Amino acid sequence: MELTREQLENRGQSYVKDQYLFSYSVAKGAVVANAAYVLSALLLSPTKNIAQFPLWLASLAAVVVTYITMFRGVLILNYAATWIDTVLPVLLAIIEFLLFSILQPHSQGKPPLSYWYLVFACHGLVAHVIIRARKRQLSKSHYAEDLHPLVEQFDHWLRRDMIGSGSSTLVWFCIWVILAIVVSPDASLIFRYHTYVLGSLALITMVGVVASAERDRKWIFDFLTRRSATVPAPISSPEETSMPNHVTDKQYKEEFTGDVVDRDGRGTHALAMALEIRKFEIDLYWKRAAYFWAFIAVAFAGYFAVLKLEGRPDPVGAYVINCLGLVFSVAWFFANRGSKFWQENWEHHVDRLEDAVSGPLYKTVLDRKQYSFWSLTGPFGFSVSRINTLLSLYVILIWIFLAARSVPAVVGWKEPSAKVNIFVLSGLTVAAIVILYVFGQTRGSSNDVKFVRRGPQGSRPPDNQGETLPPEIPKPTT
């Protein structure tokens, strides 16, 4: 039988779904078999191996989470397959296999149970990368108009899952650092009971994610089976609920540009103000950055100065300075995110206003794909603000590492060896460089943005044509 173009297109559209179903079916089969094998080994001496059971249950719950959320994504996603759709699911299956293997009793050279938290953190990291890739591929243009509410809801779920998986990765990595570096093996009480507490916490978290994914699945089928014209409204965030006065594209054009062509000069004035305020926000961004750089540099200098005191170093004083530096670093990260929000706010205003005044000049940019990263003397599409934000995260991790080194001296535990310190610090540095490259690149801005009113609408006297004019925009002051 002759293969037609329509049949080939149908195969291409179903490739991603088939790829995920095949990869996950094979991988999950191996993972479940390993889980059963480890469970049977644990049950041979249940009293002796009781500490592993909470971690085994949490591992099983993690497998169920990825299985349920995978089917939710396969049902909705509609995009061309990439290498991520093959490599990352396989990598995730390997990590899930290790979640159970590390719990196997009576194995020679077996790492301590505390390393389960490191594997669990890696599980969250790979899941975060998969979710991020799915979110980048999601676009309303790939769906019929009557499915747009479903796409908006799915985008909300992906954003929620990105935050959850990223936070989980950071939390469990810090737990592993504390148990592997800070807590001395002599602290037998901690090593005896940490699996019960932390394993139960991981299990409860995974059960909550499963319940949330099940609610998402019910919402999807409720949406698809509903026959009436109304559809379930997307779940809004608290910020959207408290500020429901969204500005539509039509309202925006009426209030600022008046029409496709800027006839009365309103758009010209608004564009000039948007460009001016954007420049003002960028200036403030670097002033804030310099402010935090100075404080963090002083904190680093003070920390090492206290440790190098003649006579006897002061570990408590070093730990106090460490906490101060950590707080300033977290504040720097939050300030970077806030500054980026306001910068993008005015950039989107410029994107909307410039068409009627000067044409699409600001949003017409060079194609970044024509530049190669390996051309070391040439340009490349890195985002300075993204790199600065990621750098602040790296500084936060460095302060956490220094705090982990300071605690043993304060409480009298055995300090970790130099090899362990070098291993952890090298791992953080290599991970930071990779993250800077992957997430530090400029991303195309989404056209799917919403504007809201943050205050009462000002009164606007009518002009000679009987239309209303926008309230005067105050000029920013320093």
C-alpha positions in Angstrom: 0.0 0.0 0.0 1.3 3.4 -0.9 2.2 5.8 2.0 0.5 9.1 1.6 1.6 12.5 2.8 -1.4 12.6 5.2 -0.4 9.3 6.8 3.2 10.5 7.2 2.0 13.7 8.9 -0.2 11.7 11.3 2.8 9.6 12.2 4.8 12.8 12.8 2.1 14.2 15.1 1.8 11.0 17.1 5.6 10.5 17.3 6.1 12.3 20.6 3.2 10.4 22.2 4.4 7.1 20.9 8.0 7.9 22.0 7.0 8.7 25.5 4.7 5.7 25.8 7.3 3.3 24.6 10.2 4.8 26.6 8.2 5.0 29.8 6.6 1.6 29.4 10.0 -0.1 29.0 11.8 2.0 31.6 9.0 1.8 34.2 8.9 -2.0 33.8 12.6 -2.2 34.7 12.2 0.2 37.6 9.2 -1.7 39.1 11.0 -5.0 38.8 14.0 -3.5 40.7 11.6 -2.1 43.3 10.1 -5.6 43.8 13.5 -7.1 44.0 14.7 -4.6 46.7 11.5 -5.0 48.6 11.9 -8.8 48.7 15.5 -8.3 50.0 14.3 -5.9 52.7 11.6 -8.3 53.8 14.1 -11.1 54.5 15.1 -9.1 57.6 12.3 -6.6 58.2 13.4 -5.6 61.7 17.0 -5.0 60.7 16.1 -3.1 57.5 13.1 -1.1 58.9 14.9 2.2 58.3 14.8 1.6 54.5 11.1 1.2 54.2 10.1 4.9 54.4 12.6 5.7 51.6 11.3 2.7 49.6 7.7 4.0 49.8 8.9 7.5 48.9 10.7 6.1 45.9 7.6 4.3 44.7 5.6 7.4 45.1 8.1 9.3 43.0 7.8 6.7 40.2 4.0 7.1 40.4 4.3 10.9 40.1 6.3 10.8 36.9 4.0 8.1 35.4 0.8 10.1 36.1 2.2 13.5 35.0 3.7 11.9 31.8 0.2 10.8 30.7 -1.2 14.3 31.4 1.5 15.8 29.2 1.1 13.3 26.4 -2.6 13.9 26.3 -2.2 17.7 25.7 1.2 18.4 24.2 1.3 19.0 20.4 4.9 19.7 19.1 7.7 18.3 17.2 9.9 15.8 19.0 13.4 16.8 20.2 16.4 15.0 21.7 14.9 15.8 25.2 12.0 13.5 24.5 14.4 10.6 24.3 17.3 11.3 26.5 15.7 12.8 29.6 13.0 10.2 30.1 15.8 7.5 29.9 17.9 9.4 32.4 14.9 9.8 34.7 14.4 6.0 34.6 18.0 5.4 35.5 17.7 7.7 38.5 14.5 6.0 39.6 16.3 2.7 39.3 19.0 4.0 41.6 16.4 5.2 44.2 15.7 1.6 44.9 19.1 0.1 44.3 20.7 2.3 47.0 18.3 0.8 49.6 19.4 -2.8 48.9 20.8 -4.3 52.1 23.9 -6.4 52.5 25.8 -5.1 49.5 29.5 -4.6 49.7 30.7 -1.0 49.3 27.1 0.3 49.5 26.9 4.1 50.0 25.2 5.3 53.1 21.5 5.9 53.1 22.1 9.7 53.2 23.0 9.5 49.5 19.4 8.6 48.7 18.6 12.3 49.3 21.1 13.2 46.6 19.6 10.8 44.1 16.1 12.1 45.0 17.4 15.7 44.4 18.7 14.6 41.0 15.2 13.1 40.3 13.6 16.5 40.9 16.3 18.2 38.8 15.7 16.0 35.7 11.9 16.4 36.1 12.4 20.2 36.3 14.3 20.2 33.0 11.6 18.1 31.3 8.8 20.3 32.6 10.7 23.4 31.5 11.2 22.0 28.0 7.5 21.2 27.7 6.5 24.7 28.8 8.8 26.2 26.2 7.2 24.1 23.4 3.6 25.0 24.5 1.9 27.6 22.3 -1.7 28.4 21.7 -1.0 28.6 17.9 -0.8 24.8 17.9 -4.3 24.4 19.2 -7.8 25.2 18.0 -9.4 28.3 19.6 -11.9 26.3 21.6 -9.0 24.5 23.3 -7.2 27.8 24.4 -8.7 27.6 28.0 -7.3 24.1 28.3 -3.9 25.3 27.1 -3.9 28.2 29.6 -4.7 25.8 32.4 -2.0 23.4 31.3 0.5 26.3 31.2 -0.5 27.2 34.8 0.1 23.5 35.8 3.5 23.5 34.2 4.5 26.7 35.9 3.4 25.2 39.2 5.3 22.0 38.6 8.4 23.9 37.6 8.4 25.8 40.9 7.7 22.6 42.9 10.4 20.5 41.2 13.0 23.2 41.5 12.3 23.8 45.1 12.3 20.1 45.8 15.7 19.8 44.1 17.2 22.5 46.2 15.8 21.3 49.5 16.8 17.7 49.2 20.3 18.6 47.9 20.8 20.8 51.0 19.6 17.9 53.2 22.1 15.6 51.6 24.9 18.2 52.1 24.0 18.6 55.8 23.9 14.8 56.4 27.0 14.0 54.3 29.2 16.9 55.4 27.9 18.7 58.5 26.6 15.8 60.7 29.3 13.6 62.0 28.8 9.8 61.9 29.3 9.9 65.6 25.9 11.5 65.9 24.3 8.1 66.0 20.9 9.4 67.0 20.5 11.5 63.9 21.7 8.7 61.6 19.4 6.3 63.3 16.2 8.2 62.8 16.7 10.5 59.8 15.2 8.0 57.3 11.9 7.9 59.3 11.4 11.6 59.4 12.8 12.6 56.0 11.4 9.5 54.3 8.0 10.2 55.6 8.3 13.9 54.5 9.3 12.8 51.0 6.4 10.3 50.9 3.8 12.9 52.0 5.1 15.4 49.4 4.9 12.8 46.6 1.4 11.8 47.7 0.4 15.4 47.6 1.7 15.7 44.0 -0.2 12.6 43.0 -3.4 14.0 44.4 -2.8 17.3 42.5 -2.1 15.4 39.3 -5.3 13.4 39.7 -7.3 16.7 40.1 -5.6 17.9 36.9 -6.7 14.8 35.1 -10.3 15.1 36.2 -10.3 18.8 35.1 -9.1 17.8 31.6 -11.8 15.1 31.1 -14.4 17.4 32.6 -13.3 20.0 30.0 -13.4 17.5 27.1 -16.8 16.0 28.0 -18.6 19.2 28.7 -21.2 19.8 26.0 -22.3 23.3 26.9 -20.7 26.5 25.7 -19.2 27.2 29.1 -15.9 25.6 30.0 -14.1 25.3 33.4 -12.3 28.5 34.1 -8.5 28.3 34.5 -7.3 28.3 38.1 -6.0 31.7 38.8 -3.1 32.5 41.1 -3.8 34.7 44.1 -2.3 37.7 42.4 -4.6 37.3 39.4 -7.6 36.9 41.7 -6.9 40.0 43.6 -6.3 42.1 40.4 -9.0 40.8 38.0 -9.1 44.0 35.9 -7.2 42.8 32.9 -6.6 45.1 30.0 -7.5 43.7 26.6 -5.6 44.4 23.4 -8.5 46.5 22.2 -8.6 48.6 25.3 -4.9 49.1 25.2 -5.0 50.4 21.6 -7.9 52.7 22.4 -6.2 54.2 25.4 -2.7 54.7 24.1 -2.5 54.6 20.3 -6.1 55.3 19.4 -5.8 53.3 16.2 -3.3 51.4 14.0 -1.8 54.8 13.2 -0.9 57.2 16.0 -3.1 60.2 14.9 -3.3 62.3 18.0 0.2 61.8 19.5 -0.9 59.7 22.5 1.1 56.7 21.3 4.2 58.8 20.7 4.1 60.3 24.2 3.4 56.9 25.8 6.3 55.2 23.9 8.7 57.9 24.9 7.7 57.5 28.6 7.9 53.7 28.3 11.5 53.9 26.9 12.5 56.4 29.6 11.1 54.4 32.5 12.7 51.2 31.0 16.1 53.0 31.0 15.4 54.2 34.5 14.7 50.6 35.7 17.9 49.3 34.1 19.9 52.0 35.8 18.3 51.0 39.1 19.0 47.3 38.4 22.8 47.9 38.3 22.8 50.3 41.2 21.0 47.6 43.4 23.5 45.0 42.1 26.5 47.1 43.1 24.9 47.7 46.5 24.6 43.9 47.1 28.0 43.2 45.6 29.6 45.5 48.2 27.8 44.0 51.2 28.5 40.4 50.1 32.2 41.1 49.4 32.5 42.6 52.9 30.7 39.6 54.4 33.2 37.2 52.6 36.1 39.3 53.8 34.8 39.3 57.3 34.1 35.5 57.3 37.6 34.6 56.3 39.2 37.3 58.5 37.4 35.8 61.6 38.7 32.3 60.7 42.3 33.6 60.4 42.4 35.4 63.7 45.6 35.1 65.5 45.4 32.8 68.5 42.1 31.1 68.4 39.6 31.5 65.5 36.0 32.4 66.4 33.7 29.8 64.8 30.6 31.4 66.3 31.5 34.8 64.9 32.2 33.2 61.5 28.8 31.5 61.5 27.0 34.8 62.4 28.8 36.5 59.4 27.9 33.4 57.3 24.2 33.8 58.1 24.4 37.6 57.4 26.0 36.9 54.0 23.4 34.2 53.2 20.5 36.7 53.9 22.1 39.4 51.8 22.6 36.9 48.9 19.0 35.7 49.1 17.9 39.4 49.1 20.1 40.0 46.1 18.4 37.1 44.2 14.9 38.4 45.1 15.9 42.0 44.0 17.2 40.6 40.7 13.9 38.9 40.1 11.9 42.0 41.0 14.0 44.3 38.8 13.7 41.9 35.9 9.9 42.0 36.3 9.7 45.8 36.0 12.2 45.9 33.1 10.1 43.3 31.2 7.0 45.2 32.1 8.2 48.3 30.2 9.7 46.3 27.4 6.3 44.8 26.7 4.8 48.3 26.7 7.4 49.3 24.1 6.5 46.3 22.0 2.9 47.2 22.0 3.3 50.9 21.4 6.1 51.2 18.8 4.1 49.7 15.8 1.9 52.8 15.5 4.8 55.3 16.0 8.1 53.9 14.5 7.3 50.4 13.4 8.5 47.2 15.0 12.0 48.5 15.5 12.6 47.5 19.1 11.3 43.9 18.7 13.2 43.3 15.4 16.4 41.7 16.5 19.2 39.6 15.1 18.6 35.9 14.8 20.6 34.4 17.6 20.8 31.0 15.8 23.3 32.4 13.3 26.0 32.8 16.0 27.9 29.9 17.4 28.9 29.5 21.1 32.3 28.1 20.0 33.2 31.3 18.1 35.0 32.5 21.3 35.6 36.0 20.0 32.2 36.5 18.5 28.8 37.5 20.0 26.4 35.1 21.5 22.8 35.4 22.8 23.5 35.4 26.6 21.2 37.5 28.8 23.1 39.7 31.3 20.3 39.9 33.7 19.7 36.1 33.6 23.4 35.4 34.3 23.4 37.9 37.2 20.3 36.2 38.7 21.9 32.7 38.3 25.2 34.0 39.8 23.3 35.2 42.9 21.9 31.6 43.2 25.5 30.3 43.1 26.6 32.7 45.8 23.7 31.4 47.9 24.9 27.8 47.5 28.4 28.9 48.4 27.2 30.5 51.7 25.2 27.3 52.4 28.4 25.3 51.9 30.4 27.6 54.2 27.7 27.3 56.8 27.9 23.5 56.5 31.6 23.7 57.2 31.1 26.1 60.2 28.5 24.1 62.1 30.8 21.2 63.1 33.3 23.6 64.7 30.4 25.4 66.6 28.8 22.2 68.0 31.9 20.2 68.4 31.4 17.6 65.7 34.1 16.1 63.6 34.9 18.4 60.7 34.6 16.9 57.1 37.8 16.0 55.3 39.4 18.2 52.7 38.6 15.7 50.0 34.9 15.9 50.8 35.0 19.7 50.7 36.8 19.8 47.4 34.4 17.3 45.9 31.3 19.2 47.0 32.7 22.6 46.0 33.9 21.3 42.6 30.5 19.8 42.0 28.7 23.1 42.8 31.1 25.0 40.5 30.7 22.6 37.5 26.9 22.6 38.0 26.9 26.4 38.1 28.8 26.7 34.9 26.5 24.3 33.1 23.4 26.1 34.4 24.8 29.5 33.4 25.2 28.1 29.8 21.8 26.4 29.6 19.7 28.9 31.4 21.7 32.1 30.9 20.8 32.5 27.2 18.3 35.0 26.0 14.8 33.6 25.5 12.3 35.0 23.1 9.7 37.0 24.9 6.1 35.7 24.9 3.4 37.6 23.1 0.9 36.1 25.5 1.2 38.7 28.2 -1.6 40.3 30.2 -1.7 43.8 31.7 -3.8 44.6 34.8 -4.8 47.8 36.5 -2.9 48.1 39.8 -4.9 51.1 41.1 -8.1 53.1 40.4 -8.5 54.4 36.9 -7.9 58.1 36.6 -10.5 60.5 35.1 -9.8 61.4 31.5 -11.4 64.6 30.1 -12.8 64.2 26.5 -10.9 65.7 23.6 -12.4 67.5 20.6 -13.5 64.3 18.9 -15.4 63.2 22.0 -12.9 60.5 22.8 -11.2 60.1 26.2 -7.5 60.7 26.8 -5.3 58.6 29.1 -4.2 60.1 32.4 -0.9 61.8 32.3 2.0 59.4 33.1 4.2 60.9 35.8 7.9 61.1 34.9 10.0 58.9 37.1 12.3 60.6 39.6 15.3 59.3 41.4 
